[in-house]
């Protein structure tokens, strides 16, 4: 196979991954939710599935009777989501 003919899509951003997860039903559609921000704790983000490191801000959200942890940017993408 000719390697020059293979085109790879660029990796998706955390925001795109979060929006995809909402569309696919992996995250609830945003509603009024309680949230708090703190340093990351090494757990995966509920939005993009990437690890939230201790050097990143993490939103802890109670939504749809479940505790979810998201990067700050994924939280913003989730909270402001609209089709």
C-alpha positions in Angstrom: 0.0 0.0 0.0 1.3 3.5 -0.8 1.9 5.3 2.5 1.4 8.6 0.8 -2.2 7.8 0.0 -3.2 7.1 3.7 -4.7 10.2 5.3 -5.2 10.2 9.0 -7.7 12.5 10.7 -6.3 14.8 13.3 -6.9 13.8 16.9 -10.1 15.1 18.4 -10.0 17.9 21.0 -11.3 17.3 24.5 -14.3 19.5 23.6 -15.1 17.4 20.5 -14.8 14.2 22.6 -17.1 15.6 25.2 -19.7 16.7 22.7 -19.5 13.2 21.0 -20.1 11.5 24.3 -23.2 13.6 25.0 -24.6 12.8 21.5 -23.8 9.1 22.0 -25.6 9.1 25.4 -22.5 8.5 27.4 -23.0 11.8 29.3 -26.4 13.2 30.2 -27.6 16.4 28.4 -26.7 19.3 30.6 -29.2 20.3 33.2 -28.9 22.2 36.4 -26.2 20.5 38.3 -24.1 21.2 41.4 -20.4 21.5 40.8 -17.2 22.3 42.6 -13.7 22.8 41.2 -10.4 21.4 42.6 -7.1 20.0 41.5 -7.2 16.9 39.4 -6.7 13.5 41.1 -5.6 11.2 38.3 -9.0 9.9 37.5 -10.4 9.9 33.9 -12.5 12.7 32.7 -16.2 11.8 32.2 -16.1 14.0 29.1 -13.0 13.2 27.1 -11.8 10.1 29.0 -8.3 11.5 29.4 -6.6 11.6 32.8 -7.2 14.7 34.9 -3.7 15.4 36.3 -2.9 17.2 39.5 -1.8 20.2 37.5 -5.3 20.6 35.9 -8.5 22.0 37.4 -11.2 19.4 37.8 -15.0 20.0 38.0 -16.8 17.5 40.2 -20.5 17.5 39.1 -23.6 15.7 40.4 -25.7 15.1 37.3 -28.4 12.5 36.7 -27.8 11.1 40.1 -24.2 10.3 39.4 -20.9 11.9 40.4 -18.9 12.9 37.4 -15.4 14.4 37.2 -14.4 16.5 34.2 -11.5 18.7 33.1 -12.5 22.4 33.4 -12.7 22.8 29.6 -14.8 19.6 29.3 -17.1 20.8 32.0 -17.6 24.1 30.1 -18.2 22.1 26.9 -20.8 20.0 28.7 -22.5 22.9 30.5 -22.8 25.0 27.3 -23.7 22.1 24.9 -26.4 22.6 22.4 -27.1 20.9 19.1 
